[in-house]
Amino acid sequence: MIDPSGTLMFAEAGEAAAAVATQRSANRATLAAIAARLRAAAPRLVVTCARGSSDHAATFAKYLIETRTGIPTASAAPSVASVYQAQPYAENTLWLAISQSGRSPDLVASLEAAKAGGAITIALVNAPDSPLAAIADFALPLHAGLERSVPATKSFIASLAALAALVAAWSEDEALDRALAELPALLGRAWACDWSALVDRLRPARGLYVVGRGLGLGVAQEAALKLKETCGLHAEAFSAAELRHGPMALVGPDLPLLVFRQSDQTEASIDEAVEAARMRGADVLVAGGEANGAAPLPSLRNHPAIEPMLQIQSFYRAAVRLSILRGFDPDRPPHLAKVTETL
């Protein structure tokens, strides 16, 4: 059997704290310049453009931007530019592209079209010499370093940290900035959290729901993707608010739930969803609280924008073990490549 600590995924996920520390120091001047530009001429709309794990980071960005700045934030379909070759009207719009490689043709085409349409463009990339970074008005490097395992881990956490730093600088949110200063140390503690309950309970599973809300929805989407990629589990991510709109019909003893819960205004609705699932006999695991008899997964309490990063860090360590116990190699998921160049 593969030793979890010997996998690239394990090693790279464990480097997230160092990546975030490097990023905070290296990006300070760039963030100040971006924040000054956005405050001088506030955009009327923010549009995100991303695929895969980066699109889950964009979900986090949507909730953070809308709750901290009040500016509506929407997700672009990259194929509008790359396949349909349509030109967006993007005056007074901030176009935010998120990519690890910065090489996917559809994201490059989308950012080019947005810039031609009058948008301010920012590229969050792990490759600062990439085509996406070259096109953007501002390139914001993730500083995650080389990532060889196919599943993204430290680069995803670095994306969340960069987005939070961008919003903190833009909105002059001192509380969030202070929390980000503590993030590297907190990630180290989160890496040590024992999520064995997740490994034990999901090892025999065939599928599950992964639930979050607000700032936690993006990490729920990310966890669901990783469970598909590395563990062969059919995992679907839902907002707790959507669970009763159809998906609850399948909840029962044969369908576990993994729930991400942060300490903000979404707590009550998360707890209601957990209770409803428990009443139907579902096995429920909850990160971020011991809600209504569900199995708790140890989590650190902090600023609500920081907690999802800490929870996904703990999840990654458990996912490596679960992958191996279910007979997979977490570094080499079947039929996948590290860089996906979508048209």
N, C-alpha and C positions, 0 to 999 in steps of 0.2 A: 504494500500500500504506500502511496505517496505521502511523504512527510509534509504536512501543511506549511510548516515554517521554511521548507525548502523551495516553495513555489515562488515564481515571480510575482504573482498577484499578492501574496502575503507580504513579501518584501516591499513592494511598491506602495501598497496601501499603508504600511507602517511608516513610509517616508512623508506622509501628508503633512505632518507637523512642521518638518524642516522646510518643505516647499512653501507653506503659508508664511513662515517666518521670513524666508528669502523674498517672497513676493511683497510683503508689507514694507520692507526696507527699500527694495528696488523700484517700486512703483509710485513712491510718494510724490515726486515731482510731476509725473504724468497725470496722476489723479488730481492734483491741484489745478493743472492746466485745463483738464476736462471739466472739472467742477466750476471753474471760473467762466468757461464758455457757456455752460448750460444755465448758470445763474444769470448771465448777461442777456441771454435770449432763450427763455424757457421754451422747450418744444411743446406743441399742443398734443403730441402723440408720441409714444415710444413703440417701436416695432422690433420684435426679436426674430432672429433667423438662425436656426440650428437643426441638427439631426441627432438622434440617438441620445446618449447620456447628456450631451450638450443641450438638447432640447428640454431635458428634465431640469437642468440648471436654469433654462429660460422660464420655466414655470415658477421657480423660486423667485426669479427676477421680477416677474409680473406682479406677484403679491407684495414683494418688498417695495417696488417702485410705486405701485398704486397706493399702498398704505402710508408711505413716507412722503410722497410728493403730491399725491392726488392726480397724477397724470395718467390717463388711460393707457394701457399697455396690451398690445395684441401680438399674436404670432403670425408671421408671414409664411406662406407656402412657397418654398424656393422654386418649385417647378413653374410658378407663374412667370418668372423671368427666364429660367433655363430651358423650359420646354415650350411654353406658350409665347415666350419672348414679348411679354407685355411690359409696358413702361409704367411704373407707379407714379402717382402724383405724391410727392414726398416733401413738399415745402414745409418748413417748420416742424419737421419730424426728426426724431432721433432713431437711427437704425442701428441695432445692436446685434452683431453677428458673433456667435460663440462656436468655436471649433478647436479641437485638439491639434489637428494637423494643419489646418488653414489651407488645405489643398482640394477640398471637394468642389468640383466645377459648379454645382448648383448654388452653393453658398457664395462663391465668387461672383457668379452671374447676378445673384440677388443683390449683393452689396454694390456691384457696379451700376445696376439699374437704379437702385435707391439713391446713390450719389448723383447720378445724372438727373434724377428727378428732384434734386434739391435738398436731400436729407443730410444731416450731420451723421457721420458714420464712425462707429467704434468697433474694432475687432478684438475680442478676447481670444487669444490663441496661445498654444503651448510652443508654437514654432514662430518666433518673431521674424524670421526671414521668409515666411510663407507668402504666397500670392494674396491671401486674404488680408494679411497685415500690411502689405504694400499698397493696397487699394485704399484702405481706411484713412479717414482724417486723423484718427488716433488709434494706435495699436497698444493694447494693454496686455502684456505678456503674463502668462499664468505662472511661469517659473517652476513648473512641476518637474522639469528634467526629463530624461529619457524614460519612456514607459514601454516596456517590451511585451508584457502580458496583453493578450487581446482585450480582456475586459478593462475598461478605464476605472481607476480608483482614485489615486492621488490627484489626477488631473480634474476629476469631477469635483472633489472637495476644493481644489484650488480655484475652480470656476466659481463656486458658491462664495468663497472668500473674496475673490476679486469683485464680484457683483455687489457684495455687501459693502466692501470698501468704497466702491464707486458711489453707491447710494448714500453712504455715510458722509462722504466728502461733498457730494452735490447738495444734500439736504442739511448739511452742517449738524448732523446728529451726533452729539458728543457721547451719549450713552452707548450707541452702537460702536463708535470708534474705540471707546475704552474696552468694550467686550472683545473687539477684534484684536486688540493688543494682547489679550490673554489667550486668544484662540490656540496658538501653537502648544502651550502647556496643557490646555484642556484637551486637545486632540490626543496628546500622549496619554492622558488619564482615560479617555474614552477607548483607546486601543486596548487597554487592560481590562475593560469591562467584560464580564463572563456572560455570554449569550448562549450557553450550552442548552438552555431550554428550547431555543429556536432549533438548534441542530437536532436534538432528540425528538422533538414533536413533528418536524417537517421531513425527517428522513424517510418515513413510510408514505408521505403524502403524494397525491397525484396532481393536485392543483390547489390554489388558494387565492384569496383576495388580499391585496395589500392596500391599506386604507390610511389616508392622511387628510388634512384640510388646511387651506391657507398656506402658510410658509412651509408646512410639512408635506404638502402634496407632491412637490418635486422629488423629495427623497423617497416617497412611496413609489412613484413611477420608476425611479432609479433602482430601488430594491427589487421591484417586479421584473425589470429587465435582467438584472443580474441572476435572479432565480431561474429565469428562462435560459440565459446564456450558459451558466456554469453548473446548474443543478438539474436541468431537464424537467423543470416544474412549469406547468401552465399557470403562471401567475398574472393576474389582472389587477391593475391599480385603479382605485376609485377614490373620489372625494367622499368623505363621510356624509356630505349633504346629498350625494347622488345614490347612496346605497339603497335607500328606500324606493327609488325610482326604477324598479325592475330588478337590479342585482340581488336584492334580499331574497328573492324567490328561490335562489339556489343555496342559500345559507343553511347549514345544518351540520350534523355530526361528521359528514364526509368532506366538508369544506372548511379548512382552518382559515383564520384571519390573522394577519400581521398588521398591527396598528402603530402608526407614528403619531405621537401626541406632544404638542409643545405648550408651554405655559403662557397662553394668551387667550383671547376672546373665543377661540375655537374649542376650548376644553369641554364645555358643556355638551356641544353637539357630538364630539368624539365619544364622550361617555355614554350618551344616549344610543349611539350606534353600537357600541360595545355591548351594552345591556340588551339591546334587541337581538344581537347575534347570539349572545349567551342564552337567552330565552329559547332560542331555536336549537340549542344543543351544540353549537359550534365551539371548537377549541380556539380560544383567542389569546394571542400574545400581544402585550402592549409595551412599547417603549415610551417612557415619559410619564408613567403613572401606574398605580395599582387600581385600575378602574373596574369596579363592579364584578369582582371575582375572577377577572382574567389573569393569566400568568404574566407577572411583571418581568421585563427585561431591564437590567440595571442601566440607568441613564443619568447623566449629569444635568442638574437644573442650572439654567443660565439665562441670558438674554434670549427671547424667543426666536430671534433671527439666527442665533448661534446654535441652539439646541438641535436643529435638523442636521447640521454638519457633524455634531458629536455623535448623533444616533447612527448616521450612515457609516461613520468610521467604525463603530462597534459592530455594525452589521457586516461590513466587509470581512472582518476577521472570522466571524461565524460562517459566512458564506463559503469561504475557502474550505473549512472543515466539512461542511455539508456537501459540497461538491464532491470531495474525495470519497466520503462515505457512501454517496450514491453512485460511485463508480465512474466519475468524470475526472478529467484533467482541467482544473480551472484556468490554466494558462492558454489552453488550446481548445476552445469550444468548437464543436463540429460545424463546418460549413461557413465559418466566419474568418475575416481578416482584420488586422489591426487598423488599417486605413481603408475606409469605404469611400470611393470617389463616385458619388451619385450624380447622375446627369439631371 
